[in-house]
Amino acid sequence: MKAVQMTLDEELIQAVDQLSQKLGTSRSAFTRQALRDALERHCVEQLEQKQIQGYAKQPEAPDEFAAWEEEQVWGD
């Protein structure tokens, strides 16, 4: 691992330290996981945008999924 210096406001540091302690982890471990989560969210958002753009360029046909409607099980 590589050490990285960051500038954070005091309130954020206090909140991270409190939650890290409550979770039984270190500030660094908490921050690493938070950054991983943020990167994953960004990736998902990008994929969702690509899907939205794809459907905007080529919308589904009105009867595109009609053959599957009878196959669906919606439950009670």
C-alpha positions in Angstrom: 0.0 0.0 0.0 1.0 3.6 -0.5 0.5 6.4 2.1 -1.5 9.3 0.7 -1.8 12.7 2.4 -5.2 14.3 2.2 -6.8 17.5 3.4 -10.2 17.1 5.1 -12.3 19.3 7.2 -12.3 18.7 11.0 -16.0 17.7 11.1 -15.5 15.0 8.5 -12.5 13.6 10.3 -14.4 13.5 13.6 -17.4 11.8 11.9 -15.1 9.2 10.2 -13.2 8.6 13.4 -16.4 8.1 15.4 -17.9 5.7 12.9 -14.6 3.8 12.4 -14.4 3.3 16.1 -18.0 2.1 16.3 -17.3 -0.3 13.4 -14.1 -1.5 15.0 -11.9 -0.5 12.1 -9.3 2.1 11.4 -9.7 5.5 9.7 -7.6 4.2 6.8 -9.6 1.0 6.4 -12.8 2.9 6.6 -11.6 5.5 4.0 -10.4 2.8 1.6 -13.8 1.1 1.7 -15.6 4.4 1.2 -13.4 5.1 -1.8 -14.1 1.6 -3.2 -17.8 2.1 -2.7 -17.7 5.5 -4.4 -15.8 4.1 -7.4 -18.3 1.2 -7.7 -21.3 3.7 -7.5 -19.6 5.7 -10.3 -19.2 2.7 -12.4 -22.8 1.7 -12.0 -24.0 5.2 -12.8 -21.9 5.2 -16.0 -23.4 1.8 -17.0 -26.9 3.1 -16.3 -26.2 6.2 -18.4 -25.0 4.0 -21.3 -28.2 2.0 -21.1 -30.3 5.1 -21.0 -28.5 6.5 -24.0 -28.8 3.2 -25.9 -32.6 3.0 -25.4 -32.8 6.7 -26.4 -31.0 5.9 -29.6 -32.9 2.7 -30.3 -36.1 2.5 -28.2 -37.8 -0.9 -27.8 -40.5 -1.8 -30.3 -44.0 -1.8 -28.9 -44.4 -5.6 -29.2 -40.7 -6.4 -28.7 -41.4 -8.4 -25.5 -44.9 -9.5 -26.2 -44.0 -13.1 -26.7 -42.6 -13.2 -23.1 -45.6 -11.7 -21.4 -47.3 -15.1 -20.9 -44.1 -16.6 -19.5 -43.8 -14.1 -16.7 -44.7 -15.2 -13.2 -45.7 -12.2 -11.0 -46.7 -14.1 -7.9 -49.6 -13.4 -5.7 
